[in-house]
Amino acid sequence: MNSLFGPPIDLTDMSNFARAETRLRRAVFCGRVSTKDQQNPSSSIPRQVSLASQRLEDGEEFAGHFWDVESGMLPPEARGLGPQAMYDALHVKTPRDGGLQDLLDHAERLGVTHVLAERSDRVARAMLTSLTVEHELQKIGVEVVYANEPVGGTESGRLRTRRYSQVEAEVYRTVMLEMSMGGQVQHAINGWNHGIPPYPYIAIIDEDAPPPARGRFGEGRLKKKLTAHPDKRRFEASGELCRLRREEHLKAADIIAILSADPDRYPIEGRWTHNRVEGLIANPKLTGYQVYNRKASRTGRPGVSRWNPISQWVWSPRPVHEAVVSLEQWKAAQEVTAALRADTAAGPLMRLQAAASRRGLAFSVVEETGSYTRYQIGGQSIVLPDPVPDAIAQQVIEDLENAS
């Protein structure tokens, strides 16, 4: 910005009167729609391009287009993970050179100087995310420009407008989450199913449910409830594997061996696996209650979900479908599972600690990541999976004993 208080004589002929821009201006478009179902990318993205292009200079065109069909609540690294085939099927006329994370990864190499978007929530609805994106781009000399911000005036005024917009976007995000969660809770306590039906059940339309309201994009989804699978053997198989855990205290591998030995009695598509067995034993829907919010899918790590504490689960007030096991039986099975896991995790670790102690070595946990743990054994740092398999623990113990 030029000074408002110029020199008393004409100095425009001096070589350093104006600093020459060393980089050619290179602006790219950044956009986003939340979902391909609830919004229409083929109209929304071109509209965003049209609005953002108003901040281009005369004769300038976008050097690239980076846009996603993803929730604005996701961090950049979790965006743009949909297959290219999905984007091709949307028939959006605007070309796509990647998503937000691709822009962050390649902006410097591409010589980008400006990122233009319709408004800040097209980058992210979470204020921290949009601020982080702006900060990362600013570090490499890239300016982020939102078309809904005023032109001219003071920098403080522009910044105030931007921050207010980002706060508004985050408040809207929180309101939408609250409303969505409230709707899902009501869905569960009314006995309607979320997700894929467990092995002994199928989902059928609830004829007694109120008809879905018609929205912008057509009829809403019909409400479904669980009912017993037509193949009654599935109910018997589910009850037996729960009993084997609850009463026999068998691990998944032993249960799988029993079920697989009699496929006519315990039918399954494909084969019985560890995840299928443990998932069924842990599933509270087998008690006849509808249960929601067992897992948190938005963890900031693509493809990774985590279990919520039982205190955060939402249970229907009463049983709403036929039960495989009682609540008391389900609870007993979970307690046995916890004990088996504790034995599995503690046994190898206790042997490792004992081996280190015999050699006079200190044994401590340095860092835990969920699936792996880094230990310090004497002067050696070692990373082991969690829980530690017996074979790996034995190998570490032998290495300790053979060390000079």
N, C-alpha and C positions, 0 to 999 in steps of 0.2 A: 504494500500500500504506500502510495506517495505521500510525502509530508504535506500538511496543510499550510505550512509556513515555508515558502520557497525562498531562494536566494534573492538578494536585492538587484542582481543583474542577470542577464541571460547566460546560463552555463550549460545549455543543452548540447553545445558542440564538444563538450569535454568527454573523453573516452569512458570515464566511469560515472557519467551522469545517471545512467540507468544500468542496472545489473542485467546482463544477458541471461536468459533462461538456458541452462545447459542441457536440459532434457526436453524433448518434444512432448507436447501434451498428448496423453494416450488414455482415454476414458473408456471404462467398461461398465456394463449394466449388471446390477445385482438385484435379484427378485426372489419371491417365494410365494407359494400358496400352501395352505395347510394340508389338504387332502385332495385326491383326485375325485372323490365322491361328493363331498360337501361343498366343494368349490369347482369351478370350471376353468382348468388351466388354459384351455385353448382361447378363452376370452380374457381371463385375468392377467396372464403374463404379457400379452401384447398391450393391454391397457396400461400396465405398469411401465412398459418400455416407452410408451407414448408420453406419459407424464414425466418420467425421468429424463427423457431426451430434451425436455424444455430447458434443462440446465447445460446442454451442450453449447459450444460456441458456434458462431455462424459457419456453416459449411462442414462442421465436424460430424462424424458418425462414430458409433460405438465400435471399439476395436475388439470387443468380445462380449459374450452374454453368459452370465453365470446365474443359474436359478435352480431351485429345488422344489419338489413337491413333498414337503415334510412339515411336521409341526414346528412352529417357532419356539417351542419349549425345549427343543433338543439342542445340545451343544454342537458346534461345527463338526467335530469328528464323528458324530452320529448322524450327520445329514448326508444326503446324496448317495445313500447306500443301495437304493433301488436299482434293479437291473436296467440296462439301456433299453431293453425291449419294452419295459413299462413306459418309459418316456416316449419311445417311438409310437406307441399305441395311443398316446394322448393327442396326437395330430396338432401339436402346437406349432404355429408357423415361425415363431421366434427360434432361431438356432440356439443350441445349448453347447457351450464349451466346457461345462462342468458345473459343480455346485459351489456352495460357500467355502467348503474346505479346499476344493481345487483352486479357488481364487486366492485363498491365503497361502497355499503352497507355491503358487506359480506367479504371483503378482510381480515380484522383483525380477524374475527371469524374463517376463513378458514386457517389462518396462512400463507397467501401469503407473499412471500419475494420479488418476481420479477414479473413484468408484461412485457411481450414481445409482440411487435407489429412489423409489417413490416416497418412502418414509422409513423411520427407524425400525418399526416392527416387521418390515420385510426382511431385515437382517436377523432379528430375534425379538421375541416377546420378553425374554428375561433381560433386565437392564445390564446385569453383570456380563452376559454374553455379548451384547451389542457394544458395551464399553471395551471389552477385551478385543473384539474384532477391530474397532476403531484404533485402539492402542497398537495392536500388532501391525496394522497397515501404516499408521503414522510413523512407526520406527523405521520403515523403509521409504519414507517420503511420499506416501500415498494419502491423498485427502479424500475423505468420505463426504459426499454431498447428498442431502435429502431434498427432493423436489418440493416438499411442503414447507420448507423453511424460507423465511423472508430473505430477499436479496438486498444487500447493502446494510447500512446501519452499523452498530458497534459489534465487536466480537462478543462482548458480554451478553448483549441482547440475543445474538444468534445462539450462543451456548445455552442461555436460559430456555429458549424455545425448544432446543434439542433435548435438554434434560427433562423438561416437563413432558415432552412427548414420550420419552423412554419410561418415565415413571408411570404415565398413563397406560402404556403398553403392558407394563408388568402388573399393574393393578387389574387390568382387563384379563390378563392371563390367570391371575389368582382367582378372580370371580368365576371365570369359566371352569377352572379346576374344581372350585367349590360346588358349582351347579352340576357339573358332570358327576362328581363323587356322590352328591346327594341323590341324583337320579339312579346311579348304579346301586346305591344302598337300598333304595326303595324297590328296585328291581329284584334284589336278592331277598329282602324280607317278605316280598309277595310270593316268593317261591319260584321265580323264573330263573332259568339256567344261564350262566355265563360260560362261554368257551365250548370245547369239545366234550361230549358226554363221557364220563368214565366207562371203563370196560363193561360193567354189568348193566348199563343203561343205554337207552336211546332218548333223543329229544323229540317231543311232539308238540304241535301247536296247542296252546291252551285256549280252548274254545270259550272259556268263561272270562278270559282277559278282555279288557276294554279295547275297542279297535284302535290301532295306531293312528296318530294324527298325521295328516298330510303336510309335508314340509315343502321347502323350495324345490327339492329335487325328487319329489314323488312321495309315495307311501312310505311310512316308517316301517321298521322291522316288526314282524309278528312276535309275540311273546311265546316262549317255549318252556316247557317243564319236562322233568325227567320221568321216565317210566321204565319198568323192567324190560330188558332186552328180550326179544321173542325166543332166543335160545336160552332156556332156563339153566343150562349147564354153566353159563357165565356167572350166574348168581352163586351156584355151588362152588365154582372155582375160586371166586373172590372170597367167599366165606372160609374156604379151606386154607388159602394162603394167609389170611389174617389169623386163623387159628394156629397155624404152624409157627407164626411169629410170636403170638401171644402166649401160647401154652407150651410149645416145644422149644421156644427161644432159638429158632433156626435162622441162620444168615441167608441172604438172598441167593447165594450160590446153591445152598442145600434145597431151598424151596424150588428154585428153577429145575433142579434135577428131578424132584418129585413130580412137578407139573409136566415136565417134558416127557417123562416116562409113560404117561397115560394121556396121549393127545385126544382120545375119544371122550374122556371124562373132563379134560381141562382144555377146551379148544382155544386157539389163538391164531390171529392172522400173523403169518411170519413165524416168529418164535418168541418164547418168553425171554426177557432180558432183565438185567439188574434194575434199570430205570423203571420198567413197567411194574415189576414186583414192588419195589420200594415206593413208587408213586401211588400204587393202589393201597398199600398198607397205610400210607400217610394221608390219604384223601378223606376228609371228614364228610364228604357227600355220601359215603357209604353208610352213614348213620341215619339217613333219611332227611337230614336237614340240608337246606341250601346254604352254601357258604361262599362268601366273596372277599376279595382283598387279601388272599393268602400270599400273593407274590407282588413285588414291586418291579415292574418291567422297565421303568425309566430310571436307570441307574447311572447314566452317563457313559456306560460302556456298551457299544452296539452288540446286540445278541445276548446280553447278559442280564438275567433277572436275579433277584434275591428273595428269600423268604421273609415275610413280615412277621413280627412277634404275634403270637396267638391273640394277645390283647387287642390287636388291631383288626382281627378278622370280623366280618359281619355275618351273623347267623340269623337264619329265619327264626321267628319266635316259636315255631312248632315244626314237627316233621311234615314234609310236603311231598315225599315220594317213598316208595317201599325201601325199607332199610335192609342192608346186608348184615350189619352188626349193630349192636347197641352202642350208645355213647360210652358206657362204662367199658365195654370190650375194646372200642377204638382207643380210648385213653390208655388202657393197659398195654395195648400193642405199641403205642408211642413210647411208653416208659421202657419197654423191653428194647425197642430200637435204640433209644438213647443210651441204655446200658451197654448194648453191643458195640456201639460206636465209641463209647468211652474206653472200653476194653481194647478195641482195635487201635485207637489213637495212643493210649497210654502205654501199652505193652512194649512196643519197639522203642519209644522214647525213654522209658524207664531203664531198658537195657543199655541204651546209648549213654545215659547219665551215669549208670553204674560202671560202664567201661571207661568213661572219662575219669571218674573218681579214682579208679584203681591205678590210673597212671598219674594221678595228682594234677589233672587238668581241669580248669574252670569250664563250666558248661552254662551257656546263657542264650536266650532268644534275643536276636538283634532286630529283626524286622519280620512282620507278618503281612502277607498280601491276600489271604483268603484261600488260595490254592497251593501256595508255597510259603515256607518259612525259612529265614536265614538264621543259622545258629553260629555262635562263636565257641569253638572247642579248643581251649588253649590259645595258641597263636594262629589257628586256622579258622577261616570263615567258610561255611558250607551251606548250600541251599538244598533243602529237601522238600519233597511233596508233602502235603498235609491232607490226610494222615500219612505217616511214614510207613510204607510197605515193609513187611518183615524181611524180604530179601535185600532191600536197600540198607536197612538198619544193620543187618548182619555183615554186609560188605564194609560199611563204615567202621563197625567194631573190629573187623579183621585188619583193616588198614591201620587203626589206632594201635592194635596189639603188635603189628609187624613193624611199626615205625621205630626207628632207632632213637 
